[in-house]
């Protein structure tokens, strides 16, 4: 995995890596740092690790950077280049047309990337688009993933490259948002997955177990909940925070929306 932001980890990449490692595959990560010779370091890391796939999780503001780095990668390795993320999901036809991209993953990527890694010649992998004989094969979406079936995110992948990140544990208790604001990616994904419930939550047991395991392993001092709207489900929140205080009890921060903040939630 190649990642741009040196001051922030990617939960998406961590989940993808955890899925691959759980099935016996080896993963590695290189993070761009502005002050070092990233391109030389990248080429050396690729030669040392000798990957079969090089993956980019792409959002709109790092798409051009990812494209430039992917061009460099193609000149220095025979590894397949995979682009995924919201930029790719929203503009798949544009991205798959690029000669430096071999595969794209549209929508959620955990099961799609694993299936691709294990079956690189397979042409009908759901969520995966590929090129063959100058034609683009556009496979349909698979159902949305059950969040509780996923392994815990692979934090070691980022902490090895950036140890300073481990003092604040970053996680999500849900995916999606109850709203469909036109300026937000959630609106696009809701339309993409019509007929399915885009907003999903982990069970309280699952997220508490994740936080407990991480506390024992990394001894973090705070938690950041990266949910798009952490307080959307008051009943869930009430029970979760009760358990959180008993079993985790470190400071946390989160994002919400004013419509989901009332006296009770503020008190909790």
C-alpha positions in Angstrom: 0.0 0.0 0.0 1.2 3.5 -0.8 -0.3 6.3 1.3 0.1 10.1 1.1 -0.8 11.6 4.5 2.0 11.3 7.1 -0.1 12.7 10.0 -3.2 10.5 9.6 -3.7 6.7 9.2 -6.2 5.1 6.9 -8.8 2.8 8.4 -9.7 1.7 4.9 -6.1 0.4 4.3 -6.0 -1.1 7.7 -9.1 -3.2 7.1 -7.8 -4.3 3.7 -4.5 -5.3 5.1 -6.2 -7.2 8.0 -8.3 -9.2 5.5 -5.2 -10.1 3.5 -3.1 -11.1 6.5 -6.0 -13.2 7.9 -5.8 -15.3 4.7 -2.0 -15.7 4.9 -0.8 -12.9 2.7 2.0 -10.5 3.5 1.4 -6.8 3.3 3.5 -3.7 3.6 3.0 0.1 3.6 5.1 3.1 2.6 4.0 6.6 3.7 5.0 9.7 1.8 7.0 12.2 3.9 7.6 15.6 2.4 11.1 16.0 3.8 12.7 12.9 2.5 13.5 11.5 -0.9 10.3 9.5 -1.2 10.6 8.3 -4.8 14.0 6.7 -4.1 12.8 5.2 -0.9 9.7 3.9 -2.6 11.7 2.2 -5.4 14.0 0.5 -3.0 11.1 -0.7 -0.8 9.4 -2.2 -3.8 12.5 -4.0 -4.9 13.1 -5.3 -1.4 9.5 -6.4 -0.8 8.8 -7.6 -4.4 5.0 -7.3 -4.2 2.5 -8.8 -6.6 0.1 -5.9 -6.2 0.6 -2.2 -5.3 -2.5 -0.6 -4.0 -3.7 3.0 -3.6 -6.7 4.1 -1.5 -7.6 7.3 -3.4 -9.7 10.3 -2.3 -10.3 13.3 -4.5 -7.4 15.5 -3.2 -4.7 12.8 -3.6 -5.8 11.4 -7.0 -3.3 13.4 -9.0 -0.5 12.6 -6.6 -1.5 8.9 -6.7 -1.5 8.9 -10.5 2.0 10.4 -10.7 3.4 7.8 -8.2 1.6 5.0 -10.0 3.3 6.0 -13.2 6.7 5.8 -11.4 5.7 2.4 -10.0 4.8 1.0 -13.4 8.3 1.9 -14.7 10.1 0.1 -11.8 8.1 -3.1 -11.2 5.9 -5.6 -12.9 3.4 -5.6 -10.0 -0.2 -4.9 -10.8 -1.5 -1.5 -9.7 -4.9 -1.4 -8.0 -6.8 1.8 -7.3 -9.7 1.9 -4.9 -11.5 4.5 -2.7 -14.2 7.1 -3.1 -12.6 8.9 -6.0 -12.4 5.7 -8.0 -15.9 4.6 -7.0 -17.4 7.9 -8.2 -15.3 8.1 -11.4 -14.5 4.5 -12.4 -14.6 5.0 -16.2 -12.0 7.8 -16.1 -9.7 5.9 -13.8 -9.7 2.5 -15.5 -8.8 4.2 -18.8 -5.4 5.2 -17.4 -2.5 3.1 -18.6 -0.9 3.0 -15.2 -3.9 1.4 -13.6 -4.5 -2.4 -14.0 -7.5 -2.9 -11.7 -9.9 -0.7 -9.9 -12.2 -1.6 -7.0 -15.6 0.0 -6.9 -17.4 0.2 -3.6 -16.3 -1.6 -0.5 -13.0 -3.4 -1.1 -12.3 -5.9 1.7 -13.6 -9.1 0.0 -13.0 -7.8 -3.6 -9.2 -7.2 -3.0 -8.8 -10.5 -1.2 -10.5 -12.3 -4.1 -8.3 -10.5 -6.7 -5.1 -11.2 -4.8 -6.0 -14.9 -4.7 -7.4 -15.1 -8.2 -5.4 -12.6 -10.3 -6.5 -14.2 -13.6 -10.2 -14.3 -12.7 -12.3 -11.9 -14.8 -15.7 -11.9 -12.9 -14.7 -10.7 -9.4 -17.6 -8.5 -8.1 -16.6 -4.9 -7.4 -13.5 -5.2 -9.6 -13.0 -3.6 -13.1 -10.1 -4.7 -15.3 -8.8 -4.4 -18.8 -8.3 -7.3 -21.2 -7.7 -7.2 -25.0 -8.2 -3.4 -25.0 -11.6 -3.8 -23.5 -12.8 -2.9 -20.0 -14.6 -5.6 -18.0 -17.0 -4.0 -15.5 -18.1 -6.4 -12.9 -21.3 -5.7 -10.7 -21.3 -4.8 -7.1 -21.4 -7.4 -4.3 -23.7 -6.9 -1.3 -22.5 -4.6 1.4 -20.2 -6.2 4.0 -21.4 -7.2 7.5 -19.1 -5.0 9.6 -19.1 -7.5 12.4 -17.6 -10.2 10.1 -14.5 -8.1 9.5 -11.2 -8.6 11.4 -10.0 -5.7 13.6 -8.0 -3.2 11.5 -4.3 -3.8 11.1 -2.8 -1.1 13.2 0.7 -2.5 13.1 0.9 -1.7 9.4 0.8 2.1 10.2 2.4 2.1 13.6 5.5 0.4 12.1 5.9 3.3 9.6 4.6 6.1 12.0 4.9 5.0 15.7 3.6 8.4 16.8 0.2 7.5 15.6 -0.4 4.9 18.2 -1.1 7.2 21.1 -4.6 8.0 19.8 -6.5 4.9 18.7 -8.6 5.6 15.6 -11.7 3.5 14.8 -15.2 3.6 13.5 -18.3 2.1 15.1 -20.3 2.5 11.9 -20.2 3.1 8.2 -22.4 5.6 6.4 -24.7 8.4 7.5 -28.5 8.7 7.9 -28.4 11.8 5.7 -27.8 12.3 1.9 -26.3 15.7 1.7 -25.5 16.4 -1.9 -22.0 17.6 -1.3 -21.0 14.4 0.6 -19.8 11.0 -0.7 -22.5 9.3 1.4 -25.1 10.6 -1.0 -23.3 9.0 -3.9 -22.8 5.7 -2.1 -26.4 5.5 -1.0 -27.5 5.9 -4.6 -24.9 3.3 -5.7 -26.2 0.7 -3.2 -29.9 1.4 -3.7 -32.0 -1.2 -1.9 -29.4 -1.8 0.7 -28.9 -0.1 4.1 -25.8 2.0 3.7 -25.7 3.1 7.3 -24.5 0.2 9.5 -23.1 -0.2 13.0 -20.9 -2.6 14.8 -22.3 -4.4 17.8 -21.3 -2.9 21.1 -19.6 -6.1 22.0 -17.5 -6.0 18.8 -16.2 -2.4 19.2 -15.6 -2.8 23.0 -13.6 -6.0 22.3 -11.6 -4.1 19.7 -10.9 -1.2 22.0 -9.9 -3.6 24.9 -7.5 -5.6 22.7 -5.9 -2.4 21.4 -5.6 -1.0 24.9 -3.7 -4.0 26.1 -1.5 -4.0 23.0 -0.8 -0.4 22.3 -1.8 1.4 25.6 -3.3 4.4 23.8 -4.1 7.5 25.8 -7.2 8.6 23.8 -9.6 7.4 21.1 -10.9 9.1 17.9 -14.2 7.8 16.5 -14.1 8.5 12.8 -17.8 7.8 12.2 -19.5 10.3 9.9 -22.2 10.8 12.6 -21.2 9.2 15.9 -24.5 10.1 17.8 -27.0 9.1 15.1 -28.4 6.1 17.1 -29.2 7.3 20.7 -30.2 3.9 22.0 -27.0 2.3 20.8 -25.0 5.3 22.0 -26.5 5.1 25.5 -25.6 1.5 26.0 -22.2 1.8 24.3 -21.0 4.8 26.4 -22.1 2.9 29.6 -19.8 0.0 28.6 -17.1 2.4 27.4 -16.8 4.1 30.8 -16.6 0.8 32.6 -14.1 -0.9 30.3 -12.1 1.7 28.4 -12.5 5.1 30.1 -10.1 7.3 28.2 -10.8 10.6 26.6 -12.3 10.4 23.1 -13.4 12.8 20.3 -15.9 12.3 17.6 -17.9 14.0 14.8 -21.7 14.5 14.9 -24.5 16.7 13.6 -26.3 19.3 15.7 -29.7 17.6 15.0 -28.4 14.5 16.9 -27.2 16.5 19.9 -29.7 17.0 22.7 -29.5 17.4 26.5 -29.3 13.6 27.1 -26.6 13.0 24.5 -24.6 16.0 25.7 -24.8 14.6 29.2 -23.7 11.1 28.1 
